[in-house]
């Protein structure tokens, strides 16, 4: 828990600028997710006496959500390579975070470009000023 507290309390000047920008320019918070570790799946072999091999492999995956689809594809390829040689039945389940969009944490530039082309942003900005 001390590590998590240090992550939240150690805010760089760059992060302070990003937070100021999101409040002053966009009047909202730009979400970010802190990562604690780099694991993407839990793999377990269980005993199943009725199977020819006597076991089955269960995979509980949780692929990254804050990245482009190619990132999740690389994660899935690495996971499949890890279980490729397994001769027993394999069940893969979990949160694969499948989407065709890029969910990479945003930048101030991306937020500005998104809003410049969003008529709803301009309408809410104009009506908020009246």
C-alpha positions as CSV (number, residue, x, y, z in Angstrom):
1,X,0.0,0.0,0.0
2,X,2.9,2.4,0.7
3,X,4.0,2.0,-3.0
4,X,0.5,2.9,-4.2
5,X,0.5,6.0,-1.9
6,X,3.9,7.1,-3.3
7,X,2.7,6.7,-6.9
8,X,-0.3,9.0,-6.2
9,X,1.7,11.5,-4.1
10,X,4.7,11.9,-6.4
11,X,3.2,14.2,-9.0
12,X,5.7,15.6,-11.5
13,X,5.6,19.1,-12.9
14,X,4.4,17.7,-16.2
15,X,1.5,15.9,-14.5
16,X,0.6,19.0,-12.6
17,X,0.5,20.9,-16.0
18,X,-1.7,18.2,-17.5
19,X,-4.1,18.3,-14.6
20,X,-4.3,22.1,-14.8
21,X,-4.9,22.0,-18.5
22,X,-7.7,19.4,-18.3
23,X,-9.5,21.5,-15.6
24,X,-9.0,24.9,-17.3
25,X,-9.3,24.0,-20.9
26,X,-11.8,21.1,-20.8
27,X,-13.6,21.7,-17.5
28,X,-13.4,17.9,-16.8
29,X,-10.9,15.2,-15.7
30,X,-9.0,13.2,-18.3
31,X,-9.0,9.7,-16.9
32,X,-5.8,7.7,-16.4
33,X,-5.4,4.3,-14.9
34,X,-2.4,3.4,-12.7
35,X,-0.9,0.0,-13.4
36,X,0.3,-2.2,-10.5
37,X,2.3,-5.0,-12.1
38,X,2.4,-6.4,-15.6
39,X,0.5,-9.6,-15.5
40,X,-2.2,-10.3,-18.0
41,X,-3.3,-13.9,-17.2
42,X,-3.5,-16.6,-14.6
43,X,-2.9,-20.1,-15.8
44,X,-3.8,-23.1,-13.7
45,X,-3.8,-26.8,-14.3
46,X,-6.6,-28.7,-12.6
47,X,-7.1,-32.4,-12.1
48,X,-10.0,-33.9,-14.2
49,X,-9.9,-37.7,-13.8
50,X,-12.4,-38.2,-16.7
51,X,-10.0,-36.6,-19.2
52,X,-7.4,-38.8,-21.0
53,X,-4.6,-36.5,-19.8
54,X,-6.1,-36.4,-16.3
55,X,-6.0,-32.6,-16.3
56,X,-7.2,-29.4,-18.0
57,X,-5.6,-26.0,-18.2
58,X,-7.7,-23.0,-17.3
59,X,-6.6,-19.5,-18.4
60,X,-8.1,-16.4,-16.8
61,X,-6.9,-13.6,-19.0
62,X,-7.2,-9.8,-18.5
63,X,-5.7,-8.0,-21.5
64,X,-4.7,-4.4,-21.4
65,X,-7.5,-1.9,-22.1
66,X,-5.5,1.3,-22.3
67,X,-3.7,0.5,-25.5
68,X,-4.3,0.1,-29.3
69,X,-5.8,-3.2,-30.6
70,X,-2.4,-4.3,-31.8
71,X,-1.2,-4.3,-28.2
72,X,-3.9,-6.7,-27.1
73,X,-3.2,-8.8,-30.2
74,X,0.5,-9.1,-29.1
75,X,-0.6,-10.0,-25.6
76,X,-3.0,-12.7,-26.9
77,X,-0.2,-14.1,-29.2
78,X,2.2,-14.3,-26.2
79,X,-0.5,-16.0,-24.1
80,X,-1.2,-18.5,-26.9
81,X,2.5,-19.2,-27.4
82,X,2.8,-19.9,-23.7
83,X,0.0,-22.6,-23.7
84,X,0.7,-23.9,-27.3
85,X,2.5,-27.1,-26.2
86,X,-0.2,-28.1,-23.7
87,X,-1.6,-31.4,-24.7
88,X,-4.6,-31.3,-22.3
89,X,-7.8,-29.4,-23.0
90,X,-7.4,-25.6,-22.5
91,X,-10.2,-23.1,-21.6
92,X,-9.4,-19.5,-22.1
93,X,-11.8,-17.0,-20.5
94,X,-11.7,-13.6,-18.9
95,X,-11.7,-9.9,-19.8
96,X,-10.2,-9.7,-23.3
97,X,-11.0,-6.0,-23.6
98,X,-11.7,-6.4,-27.2
99,X,-12.4,-3.2,-29.1
100,X,-11.4,-1.9,-32.5
101,X,-10.6,1.5,-31.0
102,X,-7.4,2.9,-29.5
103,X,-7.9,3.3,-25.8
104,X,-4.3,4.5,-25.2
105,X,-4.3,7.1,-22.4
106,X,-4.9,10.4,-24.0
107,X,-2.7,13.4,-24.4
108,X,-3.6,17.1,-24.3
109,X,-3.1,17.3,-28.0
110,X,-5.5,14.4,-28.6
111,X,-8.1,16.0,-26.4
112,X,-7.8,19.3,-28.2
113,X,-8.1,17.6,-31.6
114,X,-11.1,15.5,-30.4
115,X,-12.9,18.6,-29.1
116,X,-12.1,20.8,-32.1
117,X,-14.1,18.4,-34.3
118,X,-16.9,17.7,-31.8
119,X,-19.9,20.0,-32.3
120,X,-21.4,18.9,-28.9
121,X,-18.3,20.3,-27.2
122,X,-18.8,23.7,-28.9
123,X,-22.5,23.8,-28.2
124,X,-21.9,23.0,-24.5
125,X,-19.1,25.6,-24.3
126,X,-21.2,28.3,-25.9
127,X,-24.3,27.6,-23.8
128,X,-22.2,27.5,-20.7
129,X,-20.9,31.0,-21.5
130,X,-24.3,32.6,-22.0
